[in-house]
Amino acid sequence: MALPVCQRSGRCLLSSLRHYAAFTKGRCDSITGTLRHQRKNYPGLSQQFHCQYMTQNTARNSILLRRAGCAQYSTQDGVMVIDPESNLPSISQKQQRTVVMPRVDVGTLPEELDDVPPLSPLDVITEEEAALIDPYIPIPPDSVTLRDYVDHSETLQKLVVLGVDLSKLEKRPNVGTFLLKLDFEKDISKILFFLKDVGLEDSQLGPFLTKNPFILSEDLDNLHKRVAYLSSRKFSSQAIAQIVSRAPYLLNFSVERLDNRLGFFQKQLGLSAEKTRDIVTRLPRMVTGSLEPVKENLKVLEIELGFHKNEIQHIALRVPKMLTANKRRLTETFDYVHNTMGISHNLITKFPQIFNTSLLKIKERHQFLHFLGRAIYDPTLPNYVSLDKLASMPNHVFCEDVAKASIQDFEQFQKTM
């Protein structure tokens, strides 16, 4: 009875081994196909999957080998019999039996995974595969626009967030190349902190750098010296912030140049230090601009238009913009107001805002008043019309309060001109 048991047990073991070999071969074929698919579609994942499979397969082989080959043998009636209850290796003083399990040579797997050729541009891929593609956009060696470099430059990206208009800067010679060479943390942040200390708001930093990007090349110590000079000339902190924001290039001027500019206006206009500060604060651009238009307009006001020096001083204090106004516009406005409307130098000096008004607007309103018989500019006469009302009032207020007519009448009169 023992012999049939032994033979049946042996047949069971061999059958198990055959099933295991078939299972292992099928699993190997399945895994190999999976690896090929992974390697073709996801090159980075195939190596990781192969390593995991090797580890899991080796552990599984070890367990199966241990279960199949580590059964305890015993002797019954002189016949060796397998003891399924024992987990210890078979040790017999008369005979030791070793079972060799068939295994898949996993070392052959990499040889079966042929390299997949790269995808052709004509190959059709899925949306998921397209999402995994990381396009490489090279940096252009040269370009006419900074837009091509924004994606590659952290400095340009932060300037855009700050509010700098790169489309304006790229039109200026060499500015784009200059900005690309700057490091935001090293070269730009210190200037921004300085401007904040001067008094500029966050919303003003972007427009400031758009107008004057060259302040980024200035030495920080020199910038502090220029602000200290303005403070020494008794400009308040609010006035300095206003001057810097409205005239961005002022801080690019050296202390000596700033002193010469302020001295020029004080001497040419005969102003006190306090009035010089006032006129510079109200129109700081005249300090950074060319002095030639200022010199020419001062001569025009005095020689051609016949104003006295004290009258010129009063006009400049009331309307500083006249010092940098277009010469032709200045003379044409004066000629019409003085010679056609009959306004004296004294009245023009009291209401110099007339020079800031469009000449067409002055002509339309004067001729409308003349048509209505209300063009009276003498302060001693009834129904006197001041130049201030003539120049500054909106049309509907001018018609109602000055012309005593409807806005429709004025618009109809404009069509006849």
C-alpha positions in Angstrom: 0.0 0.0 0.0 2.9 2.3 0.6 4.3 2.1 -2.9 1.2 3.4 -4.6 1.1 6.2 -2.2 4.6 7.1 -3.0 4.1 6.9 -6.7 0.9 9.0 -6.5 2.7 11.6 -4.5 5.5 11.7 -7.0 3.1 12.1 -9.9 1.4 15.0 -8.0 4.7 16.7 -7.5 5.7 16.4 -11.2 2.2 17.6 -12.3 2.6 20.6 -10.0 6.0 21.3 -11.5 4.6 21.1 -15.0 1.8 23.5 -14.1 4.2 25.9 -12.5 6.5 25.8 -15.6 3.5 26.5 -17.9 2.2 29.3 -15.6 5.7 30.8 -15.4 6.1 30.8 -19.2 2.7 32.3 -19.7 3.4 35.0 -17.1 6.8 35.7 -18.7 5.1 36.1 -22.1 2.5 38.5 -20.6 5.0 40.5 -18.7 7.3 40.7 -21.7 4.4 42.1 -23.8 3.7 44.6 -21.0 7.3 45.7 -20.9 7.4 46.2 -24.6 4.2 48.3 -24.5 5.6 50.3 -21.5 8.9 50.8 -23.2 7.4 52.1 -26.4 4.9 54.4 -24.8 6.5 55.4 -21.5 10.3 54.9 -21.7 10.8 56.2 -18.2 8.3 53.7 -16.6 9.5 50.5 -18.4 12.8 50.2 -16.4 10.9 50.7 -13.1 8.3 48.1 -14.1 11.0 45.6 -15.1 12.9 46.0 -11.8 9.6 45.5 -9.8 8.8 42.4 -11.8 12.3 40.9 -11.3 12.0 41.4 -7.6 8.5 40.0 -7.3 9.3 37.0 -9.6 12.5 36.1 -7.7 10.6 36.1 -4.4 7.8 34.0 -5.9 10.3 31.4 -7.2 12.0 31.2 -3.9 8.7 30.5 -2.1 7.5 27.9 -4.6 10.9 26.2 -4.5 10.9 26.1 -0.8 7.4 24.6 -0.7 8.1 22.0 -3.4 11.6 21.0 -2.3 11.5 21.3 1.4 9.0 18.6 2.2 10.1 16.1 4.9 10.6 12.4 3.8 10.0 9.5 6.1 10.3 5.7 5.8 7.3 3.5 5.9 7.9 -0.2 5.4 11.2 0.5 3.8 9.7 3.0 1.3 10.5 6.8 1.4 7.2 8.8 1.9 6.7 12.6 1.7 5.5 14.2 4.9 3.4 17.2 3.9 3.2 18.5 7.5 6.9 19.3 7.8 8.4 22.7 6.8 11.9 21.6 7.4 14.4 20.5 4.8 14.6 16.7 4.1 17.4 15.1 6.1 17.9 11.4 6.1 20.8 9.4 7.4 20.4 6.9 4.5 19.5 9.1 1.6 19.0 12.8 0.9 16.8 13.7 -2.0 17.1 17.1 -3.9 14.4 18.4 -6.1 15.5 20.8 -8.9 12.7 23.2 -9.9 12.4 24.5 -13.5 12.7 28.3 -13.6 12.6 31.1 -16.1 15.9 32.7 -16.8 14.9 36.3 -16.1 18.3 37.4 -17.4 17.0 36.8 -20.9 14.2 39.3 -20.6 16.2 42.5 -21.4 17.5 40.8 -24.6 13.9 40.3 -25.7 13.1 44.0 -25.2 14.3 45.5 -28.5 14.9 49.2 -28.6 11.8 51.0 -30.0 12.7 53.5 -32.7 11.8 57.1 -31.9 8.4 58.3 -32.9 8.0 59.8 -36.3 6.4 63.3 -36.7 3.8 61.5 -38.9 2.8 59.0 -36.2 -0.7 59.4 -34.7 -0.6 59.7 -30.9 -3.4 60.0 -28.3 -4.2 63.1 -26.3 -2.8 61.4 -23.2 0.5 60.7 -25.0 0.6 64.3 -26.3 0.2 65.7 -22.8 3.3 63.8 -21.7 5.5 65.4 -24.4 7.6 68.3 -23.0 8.3 70.6 -25.9 11.7 72.2 -26.0 11.6 75.8 -27.1 15.2 77.1 -27.8 16.2 80.6 -26.9 16.5 82.7 -30.1 20.0 84.1 -30.6 18.5 87.4 -31.6 15.1 89.0 -31.8 13.4 92.3 -32.4 11.0 91.8 -29.5 11.5 90.9 -25.8 8.4 88.6 -25.9 10.6 85.8 -27.2 12.7 85.9 -24.0 10.1 86.3 -21.4 9.5 82.6 -20.9 13.3 82.1 -20.4 14.1 85.1 -18.2 13.0 85.4 -14.6 14.0 89.0 -14.6 11.7 89.9 -17.5 8.9 87.9 -15.9 9.2 89.9 -12.6 9.4 93.2 -14.5 6.1 92.4 -16.2 4.4 91.5 -12.9 5.7 94.9 -11.6 3.9 96.7 -14.4 6.8 97.5 -16.7 5.7 97.9 -20.4 8.3 95.8 -22.3 6.7 96.7 -25.6 7.8 100.3 -25.1 11.3 99.4 -23.8 12.1 97.1 -26.7 11.7 100.0 -29.2 14.5 101.9 -27.6 18.1 101.1 -28.7 20.1 98.6 -26.6 17.5 98.6 -23.7 16.4 95.0 -24.4 19.9 93.7 -24.3 20.6 95.7 -21.2 17.6 94.2 -19.3 18.5 90.7 -20.3 21.9 91.0 -18.7 20.4 92.1 -15.3 19.7 89.8 -12.4 16.5 90.8 -10.6 17.7 90.1 -7.0 21.2 91.4 -7.5 20.7 94.5 -9.8 17.0 95.5 -9.6 15.6 94.8 -6.2 18.0 97.3 -4.5 16.8 100.1 -6.8 13.2 99.3 -6.1 13.7 99.5 -2.4 15.5 102.8 -2.9 12.5 104.2 -4.9 10.1 103.0 -2.2 12.2 104.8 0.5 12.0 108.0 -1.6 8.2 107.8 -1.5 7.0 106.1 -4.7 4.0 103.8 -4.4 4.0 100.2 -5.7 1.7 101.2 -8.6 4.3 103.9 -9.7 7.3 101.5 -9.9 6.4 99.9 -13.2 5.6 103.2 -15.1 8.8 104.7 -13.6 11.0 101.9 -14.9 9.2 102.0 -18.2 10.2 105.7 -18.6 13.7 105.4 -17.1 15.1 101.9 -17.2 18.6 103.4 -17.1 18.3 104.1 -13.4 19.0 100.4 -12.9 22.6 101.1 -14.0 23.1 103.9 -11.5 25.3 103.5 -8.4 23.1 103.3 -5.3 25.4 105.6 -3.3 25.1 108.3 -6.0 21.3 108.1 -5.9 21.3 108.6 -2.2 23.6 111.6 -2.6 21.2 113.2 -5.1 18.2 112.8 -2.8 20.2 114.2 0.1 21.1 117.2 -2.1 17.4 117.9 -2.7 16.7 117.6 1.0 19.6 120.1 1.7 17.8 122.6 -0.7 14.8 122.3 1.7 12.6 120.2 -0.6 10.1 118.3 1.6 9.9 114.5 1.4 6.5 114.8 -0.3 8.0 117.3 -2.9 10.9 114.9 -3.6 8.5 112.0 -4.2 6.5 114.1 -6.5 9.5 115.4 -8.4 11.0 111.9 -8.8 7.7 110.4 -10.0 6.9 113.1 -12.5 10.5 113.5 -13.7 12.0 110.0 -13.6 15.3 111.1 -15.2 16.0 113.7 -12.5 17.8 111.1 -10.3 20.2 110.3 -13.3 21.6 113.9 -13.0 24.7 114.4 -10.9 24.6 116.7 -7.9 26.6 119.3 -9.7 24.2 119.3 -12.7 21.1 119.5 -10.5 22.6 122.5 -8.7 23.3 124.2 -12.0 19.7 123.6 -13.2 18.1 125.0 -10.1 20.5 128.0 -10.1 19.5 128.7 -13.8 15.8 129.1 -13.0 16.4 131.1 -9.9 18.6 133.5 -11.7 16.7 133.8 -15.1 13.4 134.4 -13.4 14.7 136.4 -10.5 12.9 134.1 -8.0 13.6 133.5 -4.3 14.7 130.0 -3.1 11.1 129.3 -1.9 9.5 130.2 -5.2 12.1 128.2 -7.1 11.2 125.1 -5.1 7.6 125.8 -5.8 8.0 126.1 -9.6 10.3 123.0 -9.8 7.9 120.9 -7.7 5.0 121.8 -10.0 6.9 121.3 -13.3 9.9 119.1 -12.6 10.3 118.1 -16.2 11.7 121.5 -17.1 14.7 120.7 -14.9 15.5 117.5 -16.8 14.6 118.8 -20.3 16.6 121.0 -22.6 17.2 124.6 -21.4 17.1 126.1 -24.9 13.3 126.3 -25.2 13.2 128.0 -21.8 15.7 130.6 -22.8 14.0 131.2 -26.1 10.5 131.6 -24.6 11.8 134.0 -22.0 13.2 136.2 -24.8 9.9 135.9 -26.8 7.9 137.0 -23.8 10.1 140.0 -23.1 11.2 141.1 -26.6 8.5 140.0 -29.1 5.4 140.1 -26.9 6.5 143.0 -24.7 6.0 141.7 -21.2 8.0 143.2 -18.4 10.3 141.0 -16.3 8.0 141.1 -13.2 5.1 140.2 -15.5 7.1 137.2 -16.9 7.9 136.1 -13.4 4.2 136.2 -12.5 3.2 134.3 -15.6 5.8 131.6 -15.0 4.7 131.1 -11.4 1.1 130.8 -12.4 1.6 128.7 -15.5 5.1 127.1 -15.5 4.2 125.2 -18.6 4.6 128.4 -20.6 8.4 128.2 -20.1 8.5 125.0 -22.3 5.5 125.7 -24.6 5.8 125.8 -28.3 7.0 129.2 -29.5 4.6 129.4 -32.5 1.6 128.5 -30.4 2.6 131.1 -27.8 2.9 133.9 -30.3 -0.3 133.0 -32.2 -2.4 132.9 -29.0 -1.0 136.2 -27.8 -1.6 137.9 -31.1 -5.3 136.9 -31.3 -6.0 137.7 -27.6 -4.1 141.0 -27.6 -4.6 142.3 -31.1 -8.0 140.9 -32.1 -9.8 140.7 -28.7 -8.1 143.8 -27.4 -6.9 142.4 -24.1 -4.1 144.4 -22.4 -0.8 142.9 -21.1 -2.0 143.6 -17.6 -5.1 141.5 -18.0 -3.2 138.7 -19.7 -0.7 138.7 -16.8 -3.6 138.3 -14.3 -5.1 135.4 -16.3 -2.2 133.6 -18.0 -4.2 130.4 -18.2 -5.4 131.7 -21.6 -2.1 130.3 -23.0 -3.1 126.8 -22.0 -6.4 127.0 -23.9 -6.8 125.9 -27.5 -6.7 128.8 -29.9 -9.7 127.4 -31.8 -11.7 127.3 -28.6 -10.9 131.0 -27.9 -11.9 132.0 -31.4 -15.3 130.2 -31.2 -16.3 131.6 -27.9 -15.1 135.2 -28.7 -16.9 135.3 -32.0 -20.1 133.8 -30.4 -20.0 136.5 -27.7 -19.3 139.2 -30.4 -22.3 137.9 -32.4 -24.5 138.3 -29.3 -23.0 141.6 -28.3 -21.4 140.3 -25.1 -17.7 140.4 -26.0 -16.9 142.8 -23.1 -13.4 142.3 -21.6 -13.0 145.6 -19.7 -13.4 145.1 -16.0 -14.8 148.6 -15.5 -17.8 148.0 -17.8 -21.0 146.1 -17.1 -21.4 142.4 -18.1 -17.6 142.1 -18.1 -16.3 138.7 -19.2 -13.1 137.6 -17.6 -10.5 135.6 -19.5 -10.7 132.9 -16.8 -14.4 132.2 -17.6 -13.7 132.4 -21.3 -11.0 129.8 -21.1 -11.9 127.3 -18.4 -15.7 126.9 -18.3 -17.4 123.9 -20.0 -19.5 124.7 -23.0 -22.9 124.4 -21.3 -21.8 126.5 -18.3 -20.3 129.1 -20.7 -23.5 129.4 -22.7 -25.7 129.6 -19.6 -23.7 131.9 -17.4 -21.7 134.0 -19.8 -23.4 134.0 -23.2 -26.9 133.8 -21.8 -27.8 131.4 -24.7 -28.6 127.8 -25.1 -26.0 125.2 -26.0 -28.0 124.4 -29.2 -27.5 128.0 -30.3 -23.8 127.8 -29.7 -23.5 124.5 -31.6 -25.4 125.9 -34.5 -23.1 128.9 -34.6 -20.0 126.7 -34.6 -21.3 125.1 -37.9 -21.2 128.5 -39.5 -17.5 129.1 -38.8 
